[in-house]
Amino acid sequence: MLKNLKEEILLLKDISKAKILSGFFKTWIWEYWYWDVFFWLNVPQERNIAKKYSLLWYDSLKELISSPIHDERMIAVFILLEKLKKASSTEKKTIFDFYIENMEFINNWDLVDLSAPKIVWEFLYDKDRKLLYDLAASENLWEKRIAIISTFCFIRNEDFKDTIDITKILMNDPHDLIHKACWWMLREIGKRNISVLRGFLDVHKNHMPRTMLRYSIEKMDEDERKRYMKKD
């Protein structure tokens, strides 16, 4: 089955997109994923392949998710998400354990953002969330992004505490991908409960990276945005 899947990927390979999209995924030399290999499939193509091969065994899925080819890792993520749709509680744990055991291969922002909110949340929503704080304290860029992005589905369920606490841990991280992830989650909190966002900003606005602050308040009215952007 894995052999057939890889053959389908090769048939859809489109190297003509390389020059257009390589900057978007930061694949130039010394950028954060210079060593990645792209075949430039689009997301609908990847999703369709994942649906077709959603019954792929975990040993084959291990080979797929550890591939040096970005598109193969993305399809592995989509297969996990397909499995999750009909998973029992036991299967959800299997999916979660597989994901955590292979987290080193969830190593670009698109892989993190598509997988972490659903796979991590589905398992942790009613359990201890210490893992997220351990990831937030990691030296690894992608583990830190998984920590904060995993809270997205908590936010959707009006559960804001972990997002706030993890943002405090990551607030002064040097990487812009962490700043972007934090302001995204803060903005999502503001959409659902502006009082919670205001409470956070009232305490931390003078210590936040300016880009993080600016984007987290972009849904506020102009006067309020100006007030928060002005340092005390």
C-alpha positions in Angstrom: 0.0 0.0 0.0 2.8 2.4 0.9 4.5 1.8 -2.5 1.3 2.7 -4.3 0.9 5.8 -2.2 4.4 7.0 -3.1 3.9 6.3 -6.7 0.8 8.6 -6.7 2.8 11.3 -5.1 5.5 11.1 -7.8 2.8 11.4 -10.5 1.6 14.6 -9.0 5.1 16.1 -8.4 5.3 19.7 -9.7 8.8 21.2 -9.6 7.7 24.2 -11.6 6.3 25.6 -8.3 9.7 25.5 -6.6 10.9 29.0 -7.2 7.5 30.5 -6.4 6.9 28.7 -3.1 10.4 28.1 -1.7 10.5 31.5 -0.1 7.1 31.0 1.5 8.3 27.8 3.2 11.7 29.4 4.0 13.8 26.9 2.0 16.6 29.2 1.0 20.0 28.6 2.4 20.3 29.2 6.2 16.5 29.6 6.6 14.7 27.4 9.0 14.0 24.4 6.8 16.7 24.6 4.1 17.1 20.9 4.0 13.5 20.0 3.3 12.5 18.4 0.0 9.3 19.6 -1.7 7.4 17.9 -4.5 4.8 20.8 -4.4 1.6 18.9 -4.2 -1.3 21.1 -3.2 -3.4 20.5 -0.1 -6.5 19.0 -1.8 -4.2 16.5 -3.6 -2.6 15.6 -0.3 -5.9 15.2 1.5 -7.3 13.0 -1.3 -4.3 10.7 -1.1 -4.6 10.6 2.7 -8.3 9.6 2.4 -7.5 6.9 0.0 -4.8 5.4 2.2 -6.3 6.2 5.6 -6.0 2.5 6.6 -2.2 2.5 6.3 -0.6 0.5 9.1 1.4 2.4 11.6 4.7 0.8 10.6 4.2 2.2 7.1 3.0 5.5 8.5 6.2 5.6 10.5 8.2 5.4 7.3 6.0 8.0 5.6 6.2 10.6 8.5 10.0 10.3 8.8 10.5 10.9 5.0 12.8 13.7 4.0 10.1 14.7 1.5 7.8 17.4 3.0 4.7 16.2 1.0 5.0 12.7 2.3 5.2 14.0 5.9 2.2 16.2 5.2 0.2 13.2 3.9 1.2 11.2 7.0 -0.3 14.0 9.1 -3.5 14.0 7.0 -3.8 10.2 7.4 -3.6 10.6 11.2 -6.4 13.2 11.0 -8.4 10.8 8.9 -7.9 8.1 11.5 -9.0 10.5 14.2 -12.4 11.2 12.7 -13.7 7.7 13.6 -11.3 6.8 16.4 -12.4 5.2 19.7 -10.8 6.5 22.9 -8.2 3.7 22.6 -7.4 4.6 19.0 -7.1 8.3 19.9 -4.4 7.4 22.4 -2.6 5.4 19.8 -2.7 8.3 17.4 -1.6 10.7 20.1 1.3 8.4 21.2 2.4 8.0 17.6 2.3 11.7 17.0 4.4 12.5 20.2 6.9 9.7 19.4 7.4 11.1 15.9 7.2 14.8 16.8 10.7 15.4 15.5 9.3 15.0 12.0 6.5 17.6 12.6 9.0 20.2 11.7 7.5 23.0 9.6 4.8 25.5 10.5 2.2 24.0 8.2 2.7 20.5 9.6 2.3 21.9 13.2 -0.7 24.1 12.5 -2.7 21.4 10.7 -2.0 18.6 13.2 -1.5 20.0 16.7 -4.9 21.6 17.5 -6.8 18.4 16.6 -4.5 15.5 17.5 -3.2 16.9 20.8 -6.5 18.4 21.9 -8.5 15.3 21.1 -6.4 13.4 23.7 -5.5 16.1 26.3 -8.8 18.1 26.6 -9.9 16.1 29.7 -6.4 15.2 30.9 -3.3 16.7 32.6 -1.7 19.2 30.2 1.8 19.2 31.7 3.2 18.0 28.3 2.3 21.3 26.7 4.4 23.2 29.3 7.3 20.8 28.8 7.1 21.5 25.1 6.9 25.3 25.7 10.1 25.1 27.7 11.9 23.1 24.9 14.8 24.5 22.9 13.2 23.2 19.8 11.3 25.7 17.7 8.6 23.3 16.5 7.9 21.8 19.9 7.3 25.3 21.2 5.0 26.0 18.3 3.1 22.7 19.0 2.7 23.8 22.6 0.9 27.1 21.8 -1.0 26.0 18.7 -2.3 22.9 20.5 -4.4 25.3 22.6 -6.4 26.5 19.7 -9.2 24.0 20.3 -9.2 24.7 24.0 -9.9 28.3 23.0 -12.8 27.2 20.8 -14.2 25.6 23.9 -13.9 28.8 26.0 -10.9 27.4 27.8 -8.3 30.1 27.8 -6.0 29.4 30.8 -3.4 27.2 29.1 -3.1 29.6 26.1 -2.5 32.5 28.5 0.0 30.6 30.6 2.0 29.2 27.7 2.0 32.7 26.0 3.7 34.0 29.1 6.4 31.4 28.8 7.0 32.1 25.1 6.4 35.8 25.1 10.1 36.7 24.8 11.1 33.9 22.5 13.6 35.1 19.9 11.8 33.5 16.9 9.2 35.3 14.8 7.3 32.0 14.2 6.6 31.8 18.0 5.6 35.5 18.1 3.1 34.8 15.2 1.7 31.7 16.9 1.2 33.6 20.2 -0.5 36.6 18.6 -2.7 34.3 16.6 -3.9 32.5 19.7 -4.3 35.8 21.7 -6.4 37.2 18.8 -8.6 34.1 18.9 -9.2 34.6 22.6 -10.2 38.2 21.9 -12.8 37.0 19.4 -14.4 34.9 22.1 -13.8 36.8 25.3 -12.4 40.3 24.9 -12.2 40.8 28.7 -9.7 37.9 29.0 -7.5 39.4 26.3 -7.7 42.9 27.8 -6.7 41.4 31.2 -3.6 39.8 29.7 -2.6 43.0 27.8 -3.1 45.3 30.7 -0.4 43.4 32.5 1.9 42.4 29.7 1.6 45.0 26.9 4.8 46.8 27.8 6.9 43.6 27.8 5.5 41.9 24.6 7.2 42.1 21.2 5.5 44.9 19.4 4.5 42.7 16.4 2.9 40.2 18.8 1.0 43.1 20.5 0.0 44.8 17.2 -1.6 41.7 15.7 -3.2 40.4 18.9 -5.3 43.7 19.1 -6.1 44.1 15.4 -9.8 43.3 15.9 -10.2 46.1 18.5 -11.4 49.5 17.5 -8.9 52.2 16.6 -8.9 54.1 19.9 -8.4 50.9 21.9 -5.6 49.8 19.7 -3.8 53.1 20.1 -4.1 52.9 23.9 -2.5 49.5 24.0 0.3 50.4 21.5 1.3 53.3 23.7 3.8 52.3 26.3 3.1 53.4 29.9 
